[in-house]
Amino acid sequence: MNSKQRTHLRQLERLTWIHREIQAGRFPNTRRIAEHFEISRKTAQETIDFMRDRFELPLEYCAQRRGFHYTEPVHSLPWMTLTEGEIAAILMAERLAQAYGGQAAASITEALTKVMQTLTETVSVDLNHLMTLQSVEPLPTSPVDQTYFARFAKAIEQRRAVRMTYFTQSSGETKTRTVNPLRLHSAKAEWYVIAFDHLRQKVLDFHLGRVRAAELLDETFEPPTGFDIEAYLNRGFGMIRGEDQTYEVIVEFDAYQARWIRQQSKVHKTAHYADLPDGGLRVTMQVGALEGVRQWVLQYGARARVIAPEQLRTMLRTEAEALLKLYA
């Protein structure tokens, strides 16, 4: 958050507090506002002027009560009334939280409820009706302990190492390892922590759902010299990472499948789409993880054809031969 955004938040905080004080009949004045927010009385007066001039609120100073009040009813501040569409969006966020939030669902729902109560003082829509218009069918995901999530977030912010007990899916082993967390990352509704692993001496992805214990250490760290998190993410495909080599991948889809590929978001940040004369689509991208691309292409069967690189074509040919043998 930059300084301009922080200034706006402080201004909104003052406006909301003054509005509530007036609604409660406490007649706030510039001295009380200045003391409460630890600002100058000049800044407090500028906030009052802003409410009166920019928001056109009926603010007047009462000499008898030595504070400001509204001369006519004010039900809510201008930004505190949500439209029906905005309320529907918040309700959808709650549905998504319930579907994907796991242990955090209750706290997310509570936070959204507070937003509704704070920003919508008069609701003219039927919330129950809106709820019947929405449904979510979630992807299968692994539960994440929100305590560990918060611990890793704090470690990233403070650049502190974490000692964790981690279950490795490929080997089926549970081991203790120390990592320097660099980024929390979500892919396909799953949460990962990207961290420098002290044992392997390299940056790796760790699935938060496989963390069995996590202890925040006093040991601090600096990110690896020259490490670029965005370049690291671009090098992979999904959550499968490649090595240092980057391949130019070219995949062509027939006209039928191309309709669905076009309407989806880009499959990779480097992906470039080009229409083919027969209505098909050519996708070109720079990727380091061919295994991830192999898995992606396989879901489209014969409607997708890999043009390059030859190494990826060989991988798919081997898979096709194995499938043919399995179903012969």
Backbone bond lengths (Angstrom), bond angles and torsions (degrees), N, CA, C in turn:
res aa  C-N    CA-C-N  psi(-1)  N-CA   C-N-CA  omega(-1)  CA-C   N-CA-C  phi
1 M - - - 1.465 - - 1.521 109.28 -
2 N 1.361 117.46 127.65 1.452 119.57 -178.73 1.524 111.14 -85.25
3 S 1.340 115.58 175.13 1.467 120.64 -175.13 1.525 112.16 -65.01
4 K 1.333 116.47 -34.26 1.463 119.58 179.25 1.520 110.95 -65.32
5 Q 1.344 116.48 -41.92 1.462 120.12 178.15 1.516 111.49 -64.71
6 R 1.342 116.50 -40.19 1.467 119.60 178.58 1.522 110.99 -63.61
7 T 1.345 116.75 -38.55 1.467 120.75 178.36 1.521 110.23 -62.11
8 H 1.333 117.02 -43.32 1.459 121.08 179.70 1.521 111.07 -63.55
9 L 1.319 117.36 -39.85 1.466 120.56 179.56 1.524 111.02 -65.11
10 R 1.332 116.34 -41.74 1.475 119.23 178.04 1.529 110.71 -63.72
11 Q 1.331 116.17 -38.68 1.467 120.36 178.16 1.531 110.14 -63.59
12 L 1.323 117.28 -45.35 1.463 121.09 178.89 1.519 111.27 -62.44
13 E 1.330 116.41 -38.35 1.456 120.62 178.43 1.522 110.64 -61.85
14 R 1.329 116.55 -42.69 1.479 120.28 179.17 1.532 110.74 -65.69
15 L 1.347 116.14 -44.48 1.463 119.57 -178.90 1.523 111.16 -60.49
16 T 1.335 116.01 -44.27 1.470 120.40 -179.18 1.520 111.13 -64.51
17 W 1.332 117.51 -42.88 1.468 121.08 -179.25 1.527 111.03 -64.12
18 I 1.333 117.37 -44.89 1.473 121.40 -179.88 1.528 109.74 -61.63
19 H 1.333 116.12 -44.75 1.466 120.68 179.84 1.535 110.91 -58.80
20 R 1.316 116.59 -44.40 1.468 119.92 -178.91 1.523 111.74 -68.68
21 E 1.321 116.59 -37.58 1.463 119.90 177.37 1.523 110.95 -62.31
22 I 1.329 115.81 -41.89 1.468 119.53 179.92 1.528 109.75 -67.07
23 Q 1.342 116.94 -43.61 1.454 120.24 -179.81 1.527 111.46 -62.07
24 A 1.347 116.13 -29.74 1.462 120.39 179.40 1.529 111.77 -83.51
25 G 1.338 117.10 -0.54 1.459 120.61 178.12 1.518 114.12 75.39
26 R 1.352 117.42 27.73 1.464 119.96 -176.79 1.535 113.26 -98.49
27 F 1.321 119.52 0.63 1.458 124.25 173.32 1.545 112.53 46.79
28 P 1.304 119.02 67.14 1.476 120.66 179.63 1.521 111.54 -67.12
29 N 1.332 116.11 146.05 1.467 120.34 174.69 1.530 108.72 -125.00
30 T 1.334 116.29 175.99 1.466 120.10 -174.52 1.530 112.18 -63.02
31 R 1.343 117.68 -31.98 1.465 119.72 179.29 1.520 110.30 -65.52
32 R 1.357 117.21 -47.17 1.464 120.31 179.81 1.519 111.95 -65.21
33 I 1.339 116.46 -39.84 1.470 120.71 178.91 1.531 109.62 -62.88
34 A 1.332 116.49 -44.78 1.461 120.92 -179.23 1.523 111.45 -63.24
35 E 1.336 116.62 -41.52 1.473 120.53 -179.90 1.527 111.26 -68.26
36 H 1.325 116.34 -39.93 1.467 119.86 -176.70 1.535 111.49 -66.65
37 F 1.327 116.94 -40.04 1.474 120.32 -175.99 1.535 112.94 -102.67
38 E 1.350 115.58 1.68 1.466 120.30 -179.88 1.533 110.84 56.16
39 I 1.328 114.42 52.43 1.458 121.53 177.85 1.521 108.09 -127.55
40 S 1.316 117.03 174.86 1.465 120.51 178.38 1.529 109.57 -78.69
41 R 1.333 115.64 158.90 1.463 119.32 177.90 1.523 110.37 -67.87
42 K 1.337 116.04 -26.23 1.469 119.66 176.94 1.525 109.75 -64.86
43 T 1.347 116.94 -43.85 1.467 120.65 178.50 1.520 110.38 -65.37
44 A 1.333 116.93 -37.84 1.460 120.94 177.97 1.525 110.47 -62.09
45 Q 1.349 116.19 -42.23 1.464 120.08 179.36 1.521 110.88 -67.13
46 E 1.336 116.91 -36.01 1.470 120.33 177.93 1.526 110.64 -63.57
47 T 1.341 116.86 -34.24 1.463 120.48 177.93 1.522 110.47 -67.69
48 I 1.327 116.63 -42.74 1.468 121.03 176.21 1.519 110.22 -60.50
49 D 1.336 116.56 -45.44 1.470 120.96 179.74 1.530 110.88 -61.18
50 F 1.334 116.24 -38.13 1.461 120.91 179.63 1.527 110.03 -63.25
51 M 1.328 117.36 -43.74 1.458 121.39 179.86 1.524 110.52 -63.70
52 R 1.304 116.50 -39.33 1.463 120.80 -177.39 1.535 111.63 -75.48
53 D 1.347 116.79 -44.93 1.461 120.36 -172.16 1.529 113.44 -85.91
54 R 1.337 117.09 -43.64 1.465 119.97 -175.26 1.532 111.70 -85.52
55 F 1.339 116.79 -39.43 1.458 120.39 -179.66 1.526 112.15 -93.89
56 E 1.330 116.80 -7.45 1.465 122.78 178.85 1.527 112.07 54.72
57 L 1.337 115.02 41.79 1.456 120.33 177.27 1.531 109.72 -82.04
58 P 1.327 117.98 143.83 1.472 121.76 -176.96 1.536 111.84 -77.57
59 L 1.324 115.94 66.40 1.460 122.00 -177.20 1.520 110.57 -91.91
60 E 1.323 115.99 133.42 1.468 121.00 174.70 1.523 108.76 -142.74
61 Y 1.331 115.15 151.82 1.465 120.70 178.14 1.517 109.12 -89.40
62 C 1.327 115.98 130.93 1.465 121.92 177.86 1.526 108.09 -101.86
63 A 1.341 115.80 111.03 1.464 120.24 -177.85 1.523 111.40 -64.05
64 Q 1.328 116.48 -35.69 1.463 120.09 -178.01 1.524 111.33 -66.66
65 R 1.363 117.81 -41.88 1.457 121.79 -179.70 1.531 112.94 -93.10
66 R 1.326 115.23 -5.71 1.461 122.30 178.25 1.540 112.65 55.44
67 G 1.322 113.77 46.57 1.460 118.55 178.57 1.516 111.06 -168.47
68 F 1.322 115.61 176.03 1.462 121.65 -176.79 1.523 110.88 -91.87
69 H 1.357 114.41 151.96 1.461 120.83 177.82 1.521 107.97 -151.52
70 Y 1.334 115.56 169.62 1.464 121.33 175.56 1.510 108.46 -94.00
71 T 1.318 115.05 136.27 1.471 119.18 179.74 1.527 111.39 -86.13
72 E 1.309 117.33 -8.52 1.456 121.67 175.21 1.531 107.94 -149.64
73 P 1.324 118.69 161.31 1.468 120.49 -174.82 1.532 112.83 -59.57
74 V 1.313 116.04 136.34 1.470 123.11 174.20 1.528 106.41 -127.58
75 H 1.307 116.77 111.36 1.464 120.56 -174.98 1.523 112.30 -78.99
76 S 1.322 116.66 -34.30 1.465 119.50 -179.24 1.517 109.52 -160.46
77 L 1.327 115.32 157.94 1.454 119.99 173.99 1.527 109.20 -71.14
78 P 1.335 118.15 157.26 1.473 120.46 -173.60 1.517 114.93 -54.07
79 W 1.350 117.82 -37.58 1.469 118.92 -177.24 1.523 112.21 -88.64
80 M 1.341 116.55 1.65 1.464 119.30 -172.39 1.524 112.85 -96.65
81 T 1.340 118.20 12.02 1.445 121.23 176.77 1.517 108.62 -116.26
82 L 1.316 117.20 121.94 1.456 121.35 -178.15 1.522 110.65 -93.74
83 T 1.334 115.78 147.69 1.453 120.51 174.50 1.531 108.66 -78.82
84 E 1.328 116.52 168.40 1.463 120.43 178.79 1.527 110.19 -61.59
85 G 1.335 116.64 -39.04 1.458 120.17 178.72 1.513 112.66 -63.98
86 E 1.341 116.50 -38.88 1.459 120.76 178.97 1.522 111.40 -67.92
87 I 1.334 116.26 -38.67 1.462 120.16 177.39 1.529 109.82 -65.21
88 A 1.338 116.38 -40.99 1.461 120.21 178.05 1.521 110.96 -61.29
89 A 1.343 116.38 -38.06 1.467 120.57 179.39 1.525 111.06 -65.29
90 I 1.351 116.56 -39.48 1.464 120.41 178.48 1.525 110.36 -66.37
91 L 1.328 116.39 -40.47 1.459 119.53 178.24 1.523 111.14 -64.77
92 M 1.325 117.44 -36.71 1.457 120.36 176.50 1.529 110.55 -65.84
93 A 1.326 116.31 -38.28 1.464 119.70 177.03 1.525 110.35 -60.72
94 E 1.343 115.58 -38.76 1.469 119.24 178.30 1.525 110.67 -66.18
95 R 1.338 116.75 -40.30 1.458 120.15 178.17 1.539 110.24 -61.90
96 L 1.327 116.13 -42.58 1.461 120.21 178.42 1.528 110.82 -65.03
97 A 1.344 115.82 -37.62 1.463 119.42 178.23 1.524 110.70 -63.32
98 Q 1.325 115.87 -41.04 1.460 119.47 178.84 1.529 111.36 -66.09
99 A 1.349 115.59 -34.69 1.462 119.89 -177.44 1.520 112.14 -75.78
100 Y 1.352 116.57 -37.96 1.452 120.39 -173.09 1.520 114.32 -116.52
101 G 1.333 116.95 -8.74 1.456 118.75 -171.49 1.504 116.17 -72.24
102 G 1.337 117.54 -21.94 1.461 119.40 -178.33 1.515 110.27 59.24
103 Q 1.336 116.80 -129.01 1.456 121.35 -179.16 1.528 111.82 -67.66
104 A 1.326 116.61 -18.94 1.473 119.95 -178.10 1.518 112.27 -85.98
105 A 1.329 118.26 -7.54 1.460 121.33 -173.72 1.521 111.96 -56.25
106 A 1.333 117.18 -44.24 1.473 120.47 -177.59 1.518 111.45 -62.69
107 S 1.347 116.89 -44.22 1.467 119.67 -178.69 1.520 111.24 -69.73
108 I 1.341 117.63 -35.20 1.462 120.77 177.87 1.527 109.74 -66.45
109 T 1.317 116.26 -43.69 1.460 120.10 178.51 1.525 110.75 -61.91
110 E 1.318 116.82 -41.11 1.468 120.74 178.39 1.526 111.00 -62.77
111 A 1.348 116.60 -41.07 1.461 120.44 179.70 1.527 110.88 -65.24
112 L 1.337 117.12 -42.52 1.459 120.32 179.24 1.529 111.26 -65.86
113 T 1.324 116.26 -35.21 1.461 120.10 176.97 1.530 110.59 -62.73
114 K 1.336 116.09 -41.23 1.469 119.93 177.86 1.525 111.01 -63.59
115 V 1.329 115.93 -37.89 1.468 119.60 177.64 1.520 109.58 -61.17
116 M 1.335 115.88 -46.17 1.461 119.93 179.72 1.528 111.26 -60.56
117 Q 1.324 116.34 -42.56 1.459 120.05 -178.33 1.517 111.65 -69.06
118 T 1.324 116.91 -35.01 1.453 121.29 -177.00 1.518 112.22 -77.76
119 L 1.335 116.26 -43.36 1.455 120.11 -172.00 1.515 114.04 -91.74
120 T 1.316 118.18 -16.37 1.456 120.22 -178.10 1.515 109.91 -125.10
121 E 1.310 115.02 95.10 1.463 118.86 -178.30 1.527 111.12 -84.05
122 T 1.329 116.95 -23.94 1.457 121.01 174.31 1.514 107.86 -131.65
123 V 1.321 117.37 115.95 1.457 122.18 -178.78 1.521 108.35 -108.62
124 S 1.339 116.31 120.09 1.465 120.41 -176.69 1.520 111.53 -105.24
125 V 1.353 117.92 15.96 1.454 120.50 -179.53 1.525 108.63 -117.98
126 D 1.310 115.35 157.62 1.461 121.66 179.20 1.524 108.32 -86.58
127 L 1.331 116.26 104.77 1.463 120.16 -176.98 1.522 111.27 -64.95
128 N 1.332 116.82 -38.36 1.463 119.52 179.71 1.525 110.96 -62.58
129 H 1.330 115.75 -37.46 1.470 119.35 178.54 1.519 110.19 -66.44
130 L 1.326 116.80 -42.83 1.457 119.99 178.89 1.528 111.23 -60.71
131 M 1.320 116.75 -37.60 1.459 120.53 -178.90 1.530 111.00 -64.74
132 T 1.343 116.95 -32.85 1.468 119.38 -179.16 1.524 111.81 -73.08
133 L 1.326 117.57 -13.26 1.463 120.86 -178.76 1.521 112.71 -89.65
134 Q 1.335 117.10 -3.58 1.457 120.29 -173.72 1.525 111.00 -125.82
135 S 1.313 115.54 143.41 1.459 120.70 173.14 1.523 108.39 -152.26
136 V 1.327 116.29 155.52 1.459 122.29 -178.03 1.523 109.10 -133.69
137 E 1.314 116.72 128.72 1.455 121.52 172.64 1.524 107.31 -109.83
138 P 1.328 117.96 100.67 1.469 120.43 -171.36 1.519 112.49 -75.41
139 L 1.331 114.43 155.50 1.454 120.65 170.43 1.528 109.03 -71.30
140 P 1.321 117.50 153.00 1.476 118.24 174.90 1.518 110.14 -66.80
141 T 1.318 117.04 123.04 1.461 121.03 -178.04 1.526 109.99 -131.85
142 S 1.328 115.04 163.97 1.461 121.40 178.13 1.523 109.73 -93.04
143 P 1.337 118.56 137.34 1.469 120.31 178.99 1.523 111.09 -66.72
144 V 1.326 115.66 143.68 1.464 122.75 179.81 1.517 108.86 -120.24
145 D 1.324 116.78 130.09 1.456 121.67 176.28 1.525 108.14 -73.08
146 Q 1.337 116.41 116.30 1.459 120.26 -175.66 1.528 112.93 -66.51
147 T 1.331 117.20 -22.22 1.462 120.12 175.51 1.518 110.05 -64.10
148 Y 1.329 116.18 -43.80 1.456 120.24 178.58 1.526 110.65 -68.33
149 F 1.335 115.98 -38.38 1.470 119.81 177.95 1.528 110.33 -56.98
150 A 1.339 115.37 -49.39 1.464 120.25 -179.94 1.526 111.60 -64.14
151 R 1.320 116.41 -35.86 1.469 120.83 -179.47 1.523 111.09 -66.19
152 F 1.321 116.83 -42.90 1.462 120.23 178.03 1.533 110.91 -67.95
153 A 1.324 116.79 -37.29 1.463 119.91 177.74 1.527 110.41 -61.25
154 K 1.325 116.13 -42.61 1.468 120.45 177.87 1.517 111.11 -65.66
155 A 1.331 116.94 -38.71 1.459 121.34 179.41 1.521 110.81 -63.31
156 I 1.333 117.12 -39.39 1.462 120.98 178.94 1.525 110.36 -66.44
157 E 1.332 115.25 -43.99 1.466 119.85 -178.98 1.530 111.67 -63.53
158 Q 1.326 116.86 -41.53 1.463 121.40 -175.90 1.529 112.97 -96.86
159 R 1.335 116.48 0.53 1.467 122.12 -178.51 1.534 111.37 52.52
160 R 1.318 114.14 54.63 1.461 121.08 178.28 1.524 109.87 -115.65
161 A 1.320 115.76 142.88 1.458 121.51 -179.19 1.528 110.36 -71.95
162 V 1.324 115.38 158.67 1.461 122.07 179.17 1.524 108.68 -130.04
163 R 1.338 115.35 132.80 1.459 120.52 171.42 1.520 106.88 -99.97
164 M 1.329 115.62 120.34 1.462 118.47 -175.52 1.527 111.32 -129.27
165 T 1.321 114.12 155.33 1.462 121.66 170.35 1.517 105.97 -100.49
166 Y 1.340 115.53 122.31 1.472 119.49 -169.81 1.523 111.53 -130.52
167 F 1.333 115.25 135.43 1.458 121.77 177.04 1.516 108.67 -94.79
168 T 1.339 117.49 120.04 1.458 122.54 178.47 1.519 109.18 -91.87
169 Q 1.318 115.76 117.30 1.460 121.19 -173.91 1.525 112.04 -62.76
170 S 1.335 117.44 -43.02 1.462 120.66 -173.87 1.529 112.54 -65.58
171 S 1.332 116.79 -38.51 1.470 120.21 -177.61 1.525 113.04 -96.26
172 G 1.336 116.41 -17.65 1.453 120.17 -178.00 1.517 112.84 73.81
173 E 1.349 117.57 18.64 1.462 122.14 -177.42 1.525 111.22 -107.76
174 T 1.322 115.38 148.97 1.461 122.14 175.37 1.521 108.24 -113.61
175 K 1.337 116.29 121.94 1.459 120.99 -176.56 1.521 110.88 -134.78
176 T 1.329 114.49 159.93 1.462 120.51 174.44 1.524 108.11 -95.76
177 R 1.329 116.10 131.75 1.460 119.69 179.07 1.523 109.43 -145.75
178 T 1.325 114.86 153.75 1.465 121.60 180.00 1.519 108.92 -106.92
179 V 1.344 116.19 133.59 1.460 120.83 -176.67 1.530 110.53 -135.46
180 N 1.316 114.88 157.06 1.458 122.65 172.55 1.531 107.47 -107.17
181 P 1.326 119.52 99.59 1.472 121.46 -176.20 1.535 111.77 -66.92
182 L 1.336 115.90 134.12 1.462 121.59 -177.39 1.526 113.07 -115.53
183 R 1.333 118.08 -31.36 1.465 120.38 -176.42 1.530 109.88 -162.46
184 L 1.337 116.04 137.49 1.456 121.41 168.00 1.529 106.59 -90.43
185 H 1.320 116.74 131.69 1.460 120.03 -172.45 1.517 109.60 -137.82
186 S 1.331 116.73 134.68 1.457 121.59 178.72 1.519 109.52 -111.34
187 A 1.329 116.50 133.51 1.459 122.53 176.83 1.517 108.91 -140.52
188 K 1.346 116.29 124.54 1.460 122.03 -179.56 1.538 111.63 52.24
189 A 1.319 115.18 45.23 1.475 123.89 176.19 1.524 113.03 67.99
190 E 1.329 118.76 12.34 1.462 122.33 175.10 1.525 108.89 -109.34
191 W 1.343 116.90 147.19 1.461 121.52 -178.27 1.528 111.18 -107.26
192 Y 1.327 114.72 136.17 1.460 122.58 179.02 1.527 109.45 -130.42
193 V 1.322 116.07 156.46 1.451 121.05 168.58 1.526 106.77 -115.64
194 I 1.314 115.96 124.65 1.459 121.67 176.50 1.522 106.35 -90.27
195 A 1.318 116.97 121.69 1.465 120.25 -171.25 1.527 111.33 -147.38
196 F 1.333 115.01 152.84 1.463 121.36 173.04 1.519 107.42 -81.67
197 D 1.336 116.25 120.81 1.459 122.48 -177.49 1.528 109.75 -90.69
198 H 1.331 117.24 121.53 1.463 121.41 -178.69 1.524 111.56 -63.25
199 L 1.336 117.48 -33.33 1.458 120.60 -177.42 1.525 111.45 -72.45
200 R 1.320 116.54 -50.75 1.462 120.50 -177.18 1.527 112.98 -83.76
201 Q 1.347 116.34 -13.34 1.461 122.20 -179.82 1.530 111.85 57.82
202 K 1.335 114.43 43.98 1.466 119.54 177.42 1.525 108.85 -158.39
203 V 1.320 115.88 164.72 1.461 121.47 178.52 1.523 108.85 -81.54
204 L 1.347 116.47 130.55 1.457 122.49 -178.02 1.526 110.31 -134.77
205 D 1.328 115.44 165.49 1.464 121.80 174.99 1.527 108.97 -101.63
206 F 1.338 116.53 130.90 1.462 121.27 178.13 1.529 108.75 -121.79
207 H 1.329 115.90 125.59 1.460 121.43 179.73 1.523 108.82 -73.68
208 L 1.334 116.60 124.98 1.471 119.92 -176.94 1.525 111.90 -65.41
209 G 1.331 117.37 -25.71 1.451 119.93 178.68 1.521 113.46 -71.13
210 R 1.345 117.22 -11.09 1.467 120.75 179.93 1.526 111.83 -104.17
211 V 1.319 117.07 4.08 1.461 121.13 176.29 1.522 108.60 -79.71
212 R 1.316 116.57 123.12 1.463 121.24 -178.35 1.531 112.16 -98.62
213 A 1.332 117.10 -21.82 1.460 122.51 176.64 1.514 107.47 -161.43
214 A 1.333 116.99 150.70 1.464 121.09 179.90 1.521 109.33 -149.62
215 E 1.324 115.96 126.06 1.469 121.91 -179.22 1.532 109.02 -121.86
216 L 1.326 115.42 124.49 1.458 121.28 178.21 1.520 109.10 -77.17
217 L 1.339 117.48 123.75 1.458 122.31 -176.95 1.529 111.54 -96.93
218 D 1.324 116.19 161.34 1.461 120.75 176.13 1.534 111.46 -76.92
219 E 1.307 115.98 -17.93 1.458 121.35 -178.22 1.533 110.72 -65.09
220 T 1.339 116.64 126.93 1.459 121.14 178.85 1.528 110.06 -102.34
221 F 1.320 116.10 167.49 1.457 119.70 -176.82 1.526 110.67 -150.89
222 E 1.319 115.42 165.87 1.450 123.49 170.99 1.528 107.39 -115.55
223 P 1.332 119.16 145.22 1.467 120.57 178.52 1.532 110.69 -57.88
224 P 1.322 118.28 152.52 1.469 121.01 179.16 1.528 111.06 -54.39
225 T 1.312 116.27 138.90 1.463 121.18 -178.54 1.527 110.64 -56.98
226 G 1.325 115.18 126.95 1.461 120.37 177.31 1.516 115.35 78.58
227 F 1.332 117.32 2.61 1.463 119.27 -177.80 1.523 110.41 -72.65
228 D 1.335 116.51 129.20 1.465 123.53 179.24 1.529 107.84 -117.48
229 I 1.318 117.18 110.05 1.458 121.46 -174.71 1.522 111.55 -63.06
230 E 1.334 117.74 -37.84 1.459 120.17 -179.09 1.520 111.25 -68.62
231 A 1.328 116.40 -40.42 1.463 119.72 176.75 1.523 110.38 -64.16
232 Y 1.320 116.08 -36.72 1.468 121.37 178.59 1.526 110.29 -62.64
233 L 1.331 116.87 -44.91 1.458 120.69 179.95 1.526 111.33 -66.83
234 N 1.337 117.06 -40.83 1.465 120.60 -178.90 1.516 112.10 -66.19
235 R 1.329 116.75 -28.79 1.463 120.37 -177.04 1.526 111.56 -67.40
236 G 1.306 115.92 -27.57 1.453 119.51 -178.36 1.514 112.24 -89.52
237 F 1.320 115.07 179.39 1.461 122.22 174.41 1.520 106.06 -134.85
238 G 1.332 116.60 112.30 1.452 119.60 -168.28 1.518 107.68 66.19
239 M 1.311 117.33 -130.90 1.464 120.45 177.53 1.523 111.58 -107.52
240 I 1.328 116.71 20.95 1.454 121.42 174.32 1.520 107.85 -101.38
241 R 1.327 115.96 122.09 1.461 120.78 -176.02 1.520 110.99 -99.75
242 G 1.331 114.76 144.21 1.449 120.34 173.98 1.514 110.35 -98.59
243 E 1.296 115.81 -179.28 1.460 120.78 175.89 1.521 108.58 -87.66
244 D 1.320 116.64 -156.33 1.464 120.22 -175.40 1.525 112.23 -72.20
245 Q 1.343 118.89 -23.45 1.452 120.81 -177.71 1.521 111.29 -73.95
246 T 1.330 116.22 139.63 1.465 121.86 177.78 1.527 109.07 -116.51
247 Y 1.323 116.19 135.50 1.459 122.05 -178.78 1.528 109.62 -110.70
248 E 1.337 115.57 145.42 1.461 119.53 169.51 1.524 106.98 -87.66
249 V 1.315 116.53 112.43 1.459 122.33 -177.74 1.525 108.69 -100.72
250 I 1.329 116.11 129.89 1.467 121.82 177.66 1.525 108.09 -125.22
251 V 1.314 116.01 122.03 1.461 122.17 179.73 1.522 108.20 -128.18
252 E 1.340 116.13 132.85 1.460 120.83 177.38 1.522 110.42 -112.29
253 F 1.347 116.01 134.59 1.465 122.28 178.54 1.524 108.88 -109.91
254 D 1.340 116.77 144.23 1.462 119.16 177.76 1.529 109.49 -71.15
255 A 1.319 116.03 171.49 1.468 121.14 -173.39 1.519 112.27 -59.81
256 Y 1.336 117.16 -35.61 1.469 120.27 -178.76 1.527 110.88 -65.94
257 Q 1.332 116.44 -54.44 1.466 120.14 -176.67 1.515 111.96 -68.37
258 A 1.329 116.70 -28.70 1.471 121.10 -177.87 1.525 112.08 -59.34
259 R 1.334 117.76 -29.84 1.473 120.33 179.77 1.521 110.91 -59.81
260 W 1.345 116.62 -41.65 1.466 120.53 -178.71 1.528 111.12 -76.39
261 I 1.316 117.27 -36.17 1.466 120.05 -179.53 1.519 109.87 -64.96
262 R 1.330 116.62 -39.08 1.474 120.48 -178.61 1.524 112.02 -64.60
263 Q 1.318 117.54 -36.10 1.465 119.64 -174.45 1.536 112.52 -81.58
264 Q 1.333 116.96 -13.49 1.456 120.45 179.27 1.530 110.56 -86.15
265 S 1.346 115.83 161.01 1.465 119.01 173.46 1.519 108.80 -66.70
266 K 1.322 117.27 159.11 1.452 121.19 -176.71 1.524 111.39 -57.79
267 V 1.303 115.28 138.12 1.458 120.83 -176.11 1.524 112.05 -70.77
268 H 1.332 117.14 -22.19 1.464 121.56 -179.62 1.524 107.77 -152.78
269 K 1.323 116.33 149.57 1.468 120.09 -176.45 1.516 112.36 -59.21
270 T 1.333 117.38 -30.56 1.468 120.40 -178.04 1.520 112.74 -90.97
271 A 1.328 118.41 0.34 1.470 121.59 -173.59 1.522 111.76 -65.58
272 H 1.330 115.12 134.77 1.471 122.50 174.57 1.519 107.96 -120.70
273 Y 1.337 117.67 129.30 1.452 122.24 -177.31 1.528 110.23 -105.13
274 A 1.335 116.19 136.21 1.463 121.52 177.82 1.523 108.65 -136.86
275 D 1.349 115.80 129.53 1.460 120.41 179.45 1.526 110.22 -72.81
276 L 1.336 115.51 143.96 1.460 121.69 177.35 1.527 109.51 -102.85
277 P 1.330 117.86 154.81 1.473 121.38 -176.74 1.523 114.33 -56.29
278 D 1.331 117.80 -31.79 1.467 120.69 -177.38 1.526 113.11 -86.85
279 G 1.351 117.01 7.80 1.458 120.70 -179.19 1.512 113.36 95.57
280 G 1.309 116.35 -4.96 1.452 120.54 177.99 1.517 112.12 -76.44
281 L 1.323 116.08 -173.85 1.465 121.06 -176.27 1.520 109.75 -140.25
282 R 1.327 115.88 135.20 1.465 121.22 175.97 1.524 108.43 -107.03
283 V 1.333 116.77 127.46 1.458 123.10 177.79 1.520 108.58 -111.87
284 T 1.326 115.72 123.40 1.469 121.84 179.14 1.521 108.45 -120.41
285 M 1.319 117.05 131.56 1.472 120.48 -179.76 1.520 110.44 -152.23
286 Q 1.323 114.66 161.24 1.462 122.37 179.32 1.524 108.13 -105.99
287 V 1.331 116.80 110.69 1.457 121.69 -171.85 1.522 110.12 -134.82
288 G 1.331 115.94 145.10 1.456 120.73 177.97 1.518 113.52 -102.82
289 A 1.333 117.41 -11.02 1.469 121.29 -174.90 1.526 109.52 -112.88
290 L 1.325 116.82 89.29 1.458 120.72 -178.40 1.521 112.35 -67.49
291 E 1.326 118.01 -30.04 1.456 120.30 179.47 1.526 110.80 -62.23
292 G 1.324 117.10 -39.32 1.454 120.56 177.47 1.518 111.51 -64.39
293 V 1.327 117.24 -40.62 1.469 121.04 178.93 1.527 109.35 -67.14
294 R 1.327 117.22 -39.33 1.466 121.24 178.78 1.529 110.41 -56.48
295 Q 1.325 116.82 -47.47 1.456 120.91 -179.55 1.535 111.06 -64.21
296 W 1.319 116.11 -37.54 1.474 120.75 -179.75 1.524 110.70 -66.59
297 V 1.331 117.98 -45.36 1.464 122.07 -177.08 1.526 111.23 -66.84
298 L 1.329 116.74 -36.56 1.463 120.12 -175.98 1.524 113.00 -59.67
299 Q 1.335 118.05 -30.57 1.467 119.57 -177.19 1.529 112.39 -67.50
300 Y 1.355 117.26 -17.30 1.461 120.42 -179.20 1.523 112.80 -97.73
301 G 1.332 117.22 0.11 1.452 121.04 175.90 1.516 113.03 54.40
302 A 1.341 116.26 -135.16 1.465 121.62 -175.44 1.521 112.91 -76.93
303 R 1.322 117.77 -2.74 1.471 119.84 179.17 1.532 112.55 -84.25
304 A 1.324 117.01 -4.21 1.470 121.85 176.97 1.518 108.71 -124.43
305 R 1.330 117.02 136.96 1.462 121.19 -179.88 1.520 108.95 -131.17
306 V 1.314 116.74 124.31 1.462 121.35 177.89 1.519 109.07 -80.64
307 I 1.319 115.91 127.12 1.464 122.18 177.75 1.528 109.91 -93.78
308 A 1.314 116.74 -39.13 1.469 121.81 -179.06 1.530 108.21 -157.61
309 P 1.360 116.55 153.57 1.474 128.10 3.16 1.530 111.01 -85.53
310 E 1.314 116.61 167.41 1.449 121.48 -179.02 1.522 111.70 -62.29
311 Q 1.352 117.02 -31.76 1.464 120.68 179.34 1.526 110.87 -61.22
312 L 1.331 116.75 -39.25 1.464 120.76 178.57 1.522 110.66 -70.59
313 R 1.328 117.71 -37.46 1.460 121.45 177.05 1.533 110.33 -60.84
314 T 1.323 115.57 -40.48 1.463 120.12 179.03 1.520 110.88 -64.92
315 M 1.333 117.11 -41.76 1.461 120.89 178.58 1.526 111.12 -59.69
316 L 1.332 116.82 -41.89 1.458 120.85 -179.01 1.523 110.95 -72.31
317 R 1.319 116.89 -36.68 1.457 120.62 178.11 1.534 110.50 -62.47
318 T 1.337 115.35 -42.34 1.464 120.19 178.61 1.528 110.67 -62.90
319 E 1.312 116.89 -41.58 1.466 121.46 178.94 1.525 110.76 -65.21
320 A 1.346 116.30 -41.03 1.467 120.51 -179.58 1.520 111.00 -65.07
321 E 1.320 117.13 -39.81 1.467 120.69 178.55 1.527 110.89 -65.16
322 A 1.341 115.93 -39.15 1.466 119.90 178.36 1.526 110.82 -65.60
323 L 1.332 116.94 -39.69 1.466 120.80 178.37 1.525 110.77 -66.19
324 L 1.328 115.85 -41.24 1.465 119.69 179.61 1.523 110.63 -62.45
325 K 1.306 115.59 -40.97 1.468 120.02 179.28 1.535 110.57 -66.70
326 L 1.333 115.93 -37.66 1.462 120.65 -178.17 1.523 110.84 -66.35
327 Y 1.351 117.10 -38.05 1.452 120.86 -174.91 1.530 113.25 -104.74
328 A 1.333 117.35 10.20 1.469 119.62 -178.13 1.529 110.16 -62.60
